[in-house]
Amino acid sequence: EYALFMHKHLLDPDPIEVKGGYQSDNPPIPTQVNMMRVICHPDKMDVVKPQVAECVAGYAAYAQSLPTTIDIMAPGTNKAAGLHVLQKSLGLSMAECCAIGDSENDLKLLQSVR
């Protein structure tokens, strides 16, 4: 088994496991999902990540967030977009913002504050 698929509801802080994972023919998928997370053993990431990329191409964005985790999000959804909303709501310029990150899912955030 390569991966366990989990969904996180928009307003629910507790992730919901999709019963049967990727092996299920018709898993019950909750509505109003804002992020999916694929979790696998670090040794399998080289196999799983290209499969995720192929599955979501043209439909969603993805980024590896941990050695064991790939986050799948709506296109344009990333930490840089979140910082932009916060920056605008606080009336700050990008020159007044900084970012810290250590994973692939932080890359757009880090590039946005250069």
NUZA-427134 format. One line per 8 residues: number of its first residue (from 1); for each residue x negated, y, z negated of C-alpha. Coordinates in steps of 0.1 Angstrom, whole numbers, plus 5000, padded with zeros to 4 digits. Layout:
! residues N
NUM	X,Y,Z ~ ...
***
This chain:
! residues 114
1	5000,5000,5000 ~ 4984,5032,5011 ~ 5006,5059,4997 ~ 5033,5068,4973 ~ 5056,5096,4986 ~ 5070,5121,4961 ~ 5093,5150,4966 ~ 5097,5181,4945
9	5130,5199,4944 ~ 5131,5237,4948 ~ 5144,5242,4913 ~ 5133,5210,4896 ~ 5099,5209,4880 ~ 5099,5171,4878 ~ 5089,5153,4909 ~ 5113,5126,4922
17	5098,5094,4936 ~ 5113,5082,4968 ~ 5122,5047,4960 ~ 5104,5022,4983 ~ 5079,5048,4995 ~ 5067,5046,5031 ~ 5077,5009,5033 ~ 5114,5017,5030
25	5134,5017,5062 ~ 5158,5044,5050 ~ 5146,5060,5017 ~ 5170,5084,4999 ~ 5154,5118,5004 ~ 5167,5147,4983 ~ 5178,5179,4999 ~ 5162,5213,4994
33	5127,5199,4992 ~ 5100,5226,4993 ~ 5070,5203,4991 ~ 5062,5167,4996 ~ 5031,5151,4981 ~ 5013,5120,4995 ~ 4992,5103,4968 ~ 4967,5076,4977
41	4935,5061,4964 ~ 4905,5083,4973 ~ 4889,5055,4993 ~ 4920,5055,5016 ~ 4921,5092,5022 ~ 4902,5089,5055 ~ 4929,5066,5067 ~ 4960,5083,5052
49	4951,5120,5061 ~ 4951,5115,5099 ~ 4984,5096,5096 ~ 4999,5125,5077 ~ 4986,5150,5102 ~ 5001,5130,5131 ~ 5035,5127,5113 ~ 5038,5164,5104
57	5024,5179,5136 ~ 5047,5207,5147 ~ 5070,5203,5118 ~ 5050,5212,5086 ~ 5017,5223,5072 ~ 4995,5201,5051 ~ 4964,5204,5029 ~ 4945,5181,5007
65	4947,5194,4971 ~ 4929,5167,4952 ~ 4908,5137,4962 ~ 4940,5116,4959 ~ 4966,5141,4971 ~ 4979,5157,5003 ~ 5006,5184,5000 ~ 5031,5188,5029
73	5049,5221,5031 ~ 5070,5242,5054 ~ 5050,5259,5082 ~ 5035,5292,5068 ~ 5039,5280,5032 ~ 5006,5282,5014 ~ 4989,5300,4985 ~ 4980,5330,5007
81	5016,5336,5015 ~ 5024,5334,4978 ~ 4997,5359,4970 ~ 5010,5382,4997 ~ 5045,5382,4981 ~ 5030,5389,4947 ~ 5007,5416,4960 ~ 5036,5434,4977
89	5059,5431,4947 ~ 5032,5446,4924 ~ 5023,5473,4949 ~ 4986,5462,4952 ~ 4964,5463,4982 ~ 4945,5432,4992 ~ 4913,5450,4982 ~ 4927,5449,4946
97	4932,5411,4947 ~ 4909,5382,4942 ~ 4912,5344,4944 ~ 4896,5314,4930 ~ 4899,5279,4945 ~ 4881,5246,4949 ~ 4902,5225,4974 ~ 4913,5225,5010
105	4947,5238,4999 ~ 4930,5270,4986 ~ 4912,5278,5019 ~ 4939,5302,5033 ~ 4941,5319,4999 ~ 4904,5325,4998 ~ 4903,5337,5034 ~ 4931,5362,5027
113	4912,5382,5001 ~ 4879,5387,5020
***
